[in-house]
Amino acid sequence: MARKKKKSRARSKPPEEQLTIEQLEARAAENLEAGNPRQAVKDARKLCGHDRERYESLLRRAGVALVDSLLLNGKVSQARTVFASLGNLPPTPECDALTVRLARETGDFAAAAEAAARLLTTAASDDGGDSDGDDRSPLLPADVLVLSFAEFPPSQAAAHPVPAAELRQVHRALALICEQSYDEALAAVRGLGRHSPFAHWRLFVKGLAAFYRGEDDKARQAFERLPEMGSWLADAASPFLLLLLPVDDAHCRQLAKDEERLRAACRLAGRSELAEVLPRANYLWMTGRYRDSFRFLRRSRIGFPAETPDVIGSLTRFYYNAAFLLEDEAGERYVDFLFEEAEKSRGKNPTLMLRGIRLVALFSEGFDGEEEAVFSIWQDFLFCYQTSCGRNPRLASLVYAHVGELFARTEEAQTGINPFLLLGLPDPVGEQRYILNPEMAEKCFQSAVKEDEWNRLAWLSLLNLYDQAGWKSKRNRLLDEIVKRFPDDKAVLVRAGAGCCDRGAWDKGRKYYRRALDLDQRDRALQERFILAVTRLALKQAVNGRLKRCFSLLDEVLAIARPEMDHFNLGSSYLLGRWSVFFLLAAENDHAWDCFEQALKQAPNEPKFLYFFWLYALGRGIDPRSLGRLEKSLKKMFRSADIAAALELLEVFEYCLLLVEGRDEDDGFMPLLEKEEKKLRRLLTRVVRRADTDQVVRVAEYAVDDAVTGRGLFRACLRRLRSLDSRSPYYLFYASVAEVAKKKIPYNEDIDSLRHILSLAEETRDQVFIARVKKHLEQMEAVVALVEEIKSHGDGLTDFNHLMDDFVDDHEGESDDWEPDFPPPPGAVQVPPSWLDSHRFGSGRSPDKSDRPNKEVPPPPETPSLLDLLDD
C-alpha cells in the first residue's frame, strides 16, 4: 500500500513544463530560504529564460548562496565552476566578495585584483575603512591586492590615488624584507596611518623585520596585534608565533595542533626536511603512541637521535627526558622500549646506546632499594662511553659524584607504631637520621676526586659525608687537603672555618672566616660566623688573662659591626656588652665599665641592651652583686614597661635562654634564670591585658607550654583574645590547644574543629599563623592515626592504656642510653647535628641561635607541638 501511495503522489506532481511563472518563483524563493541553493539556481535560470531583467537579481542571490555553501564544504573546484557560470552577471559587492574568497582558496590573486579594488574603495567610502570582520571588510581586499603583486587597477587608480600609493609602499617594503634591508622596509611603511586598509600590513612588515633580526619580543608583539577577523595575516603569522611563543604557552600549544602551521614553522626554521616528519611524530605523541612516535623519527632519516646543538638535539633531549613526565605504567613501558633500542644499537649508534643506558639509570633512581643496580648501570654507561668515544675523566668524575650523592642520602628510621609519641616523650629512634650506605658513598666520592682532582663539588660532597657520618678525623684531614687545593674558594674557606670551630679551634676558624670575608665582605651570614668565632676566642683569652689579645679581637669585630643596628650578633652595643663581661671575668673592672659605658651610648634600644647585659653576665657566671645599680634600674624598668617594651624583654630572654645549653644545674645559674623568668612572666601577665591581637599571639606562643597546667600567663592570653574577638581563629586555636592538652590524646572531633579553625585562619592571610595551624593539625592527625592503629590490635582504649602502663613500668629507671627495640638499618651511620647548620643567624629582632657553637641548640619552636603538651 505504501508503494502505491508513493507512486500515486509522484503521478500527482505536475511536470516541470506545466509550472507557471508564479509557481517557479515561489519554489525558488522557498528553496533559497530553506538552504537548498542548487535547486534555487535551477529555478532562477528558468525564470531568467522568461524575463532576465526581472529575475537576474534572484539568480545572483541563489548563485552566491550556492558558491558560499560549496566553499564552506570545501568543494573549491565546484564553487569555481558555478561561479564561472555566473560570470556574465554585472559586478556587485556580493559577487566581488565571492571573487576575493575564491582567490584565497585557489591562489589566483591577480584575477581577483579588480574585484578587490572595487570592494576596497567601496568599503572605505562606506565606513571609513574600519574592519568589521565580514565580507565587506577592506582587510580581505587589501590582502588580495598585496598578494597579487600588481599595480592598483588602472581603471580605478586615477579615482583613488591614496590606496594606490599605499599599495606600492607595502610592495616596496616586502621587496626590501627579501633583500634583508630591514630598516628601509620599516621606513617604507611608516607613512601608513591607523585607518589605512593596509595598516595591518605595516604590523606584519614590522614583525618580519624583527623576526629576521632576532628581536623575538618585538616580533611576537607585532604578530599578536594582527587582527584575527577580516584578514589572512593572522594565519600567515601563526608559524612565526609557533617559533616565538614559549612552549608552555596555551596559544602555542593550540597552534602546534595544526599540522600545516607546524610544517610552515619547520620551513621558517630552515629545516624543510622536518616539514613532513615533525607533524606526524607530533600527532603520534599527542595520541599516546610514544613508542611509534620515536620509531617514526628514527626511520625518517633526519639524523635522529643526535647530540647536536640544533633542533635534532632538542628533539633528542625531549624524547628521552619526557619519560619522567609520563604516568607510571606508560613511563615504565617507554623506558623499557628505549633500553631495548639501546641494546640493539651497541657498537652501531653511540647516541642511542648511551642515551638509553643513561635514561634507565636515572629512571631507576626513583625506586627504593635499587641503589646497587643503579651503580652497575652507571658503570655500564661509563664502559660503553669509553668504548665508543674514548676515556673522559671529567665525565667519569661527574658520574661517580652523582652516584655518591645517591648513596649519601639521609633517611629517617622507620619505627612503626611508637609509644613514645603517645606518652609525650622524645623518640630516641625517630629523631635520628641515617645515611643510606656511607661506605659506598665514600668510595664513589673518592673515585670522583681521583678521576678529576679539580671537581670541587665532589670534594665538598665527600666532606659533607664525613660531617654527617661523624667521622671527625677523616673530616679534619680532608679539610686541610681541600683548603690547600682551593685556597681562594669562599665555600671551602667557610667549611674549613666551621670545621675548626666545631672542634673548638676558634683562632684557626677565625682566620678561615677572615679569608672568606676578604673575598665577599657583604655576606651577612659570614659576618655573623666570624663574629661568633672571635667572641668565643675572646672569652677564652679573657679567662686566661690575655687582655692585649682581647682588645685586638674587639677591634676586629667592631670593624665589621654596625652601630646603628639593633642586632644581638652584629650590633656594636651588644658586642661591647659581651666584651665588658669578658673584662669582668678577667677582674679588669675599669676596662669593663669603660666598655659598658661605650656600649650604652651606642645602644639603639637602651632597656633592651641593659636586660641583655644583665642576662649575659649572669650566664657567664658574674655575681649579680658586682653589677652595681643595674638590678635596681631593671626593677624600675619592669615596673614602667608597657606591652611593647615587655615583648622586647621577652625577645632578649628567649635569646639568652640558648646560653643554658651545656650548663650544669648546680653552677648557680639555673636558679637565677628561673627567678628572671618569674619576673618576666609577672610582667607579661600584667601588660597582656592591654595588648592587641598580634602582641597577644606572640606572648601565647611563649606561654603555650602552660596549656596543660593552665598557669596564669597562658590563661591571661586566652582571656585577652576572647575579649578582643571570641570568634577569631587565634582565640579558637589556642583554646583548642589547651582543651586537647588537658585530654592528653586528641580525638576525631578535635581534628574536625581544627580544620574549621584552619579555614578561618586562611581568611586572615597571616601566613605564619596558617603554617602554625597546619603543623599542629598534622601532628594531631598523626597521633590519632597511631591511637587508632594501636586500638585496632586490642579491645579498645582500655587495653591501650594498659599497654602504655606496662610499657612505662617495664622501662622505668633505665639509663638514658637505653636502646629501643627498633634497630637501625644494617650498616647505617647515625647523622650527628652539624655545627654549620646550627648557626644560621636571624635578624636582631628574631634571634634564634646562641654563641655556643659546640652544641646544637634548637630555636624556640614557632608552633606548639601537641606531643610536647601530652603530660602523663
Buried (B, 14 or more C-beta within 10 A) or exposed (E): EEEEEEEEEEEEEEEEEEBEEEEBBEBBBEBBEEEBBEBBBBBBBBBBEEEEEEBBEBBBBBBBBBBBBBBEEEBBEBBBEBBEEBEEBEEBBBBBBBBBBBBBEBEBBEBBBBBBBBBBBBBBEEEEBBBEEEBBBBBBBBBBBBBBEBEBBEEBBEEBEEBBEBBEBBBBBBBBBEEEBBEBBBBBBEEBEEEBBBBBBBBBBBBBBBBBEEBBEBBBBBBBBBBEEBBBBBBBBBBBBBBBBEEEEEEBBEBBEBBEBBBBBBEBBEBEEBBEBBBBBBBBBEEEBBBBBBBBBBEBEBBBBBEEEEBBBEBBEEBBEBBEEBEEEBBEBBBEBBBEBBEEBBEEBBBBBBBBBBBBBBBBBEEEEBBEBBBEBBBEBBEBBEEBEEEBEEBBBBBBBBBBBBBBEBEEBEBEEBBBBBBBBEBBBBEBBBBBBBEBBBBBBBBBBBBBEEBBBBBBBBBBBBBBBBBBEBBBEBBEEBBEBBEEBBBBBBBBBBBBBBBEBBBBBBBBBBBBBEBEEEBEEBBBBBBBBBBBBBBBBBEEEBBEBBBEBBEBBBEBBBBEBBBBBBBBBBBBBBBBBBBBBBEBEEBBBBBBEBBBEBBBBEBBBBBBBBBBBBBBEBEEEEBEEBEEBBEEBBEEBEBEBBBBBBBBBBBBBBBBEEBEEEEEBEEEBEEBEEBBBEBBBBBBEEBEBEBBBBBBBBBBBBBBEEBBBBBBBBBBBBEBEEEBBBBBBBBBBBEBBEEBBBEEEBBEBBEEBBEBBBEEEBEEBBEBBBBBBEBBBEBBEBBEEBBEEEEEEEEBEEBBEEBEEEEEEEEEEEEBEBEBEEEBBBBBEBBBEBBEBBBBEEBBBBBBBBEBBEBEEEBBBBBBBBEE
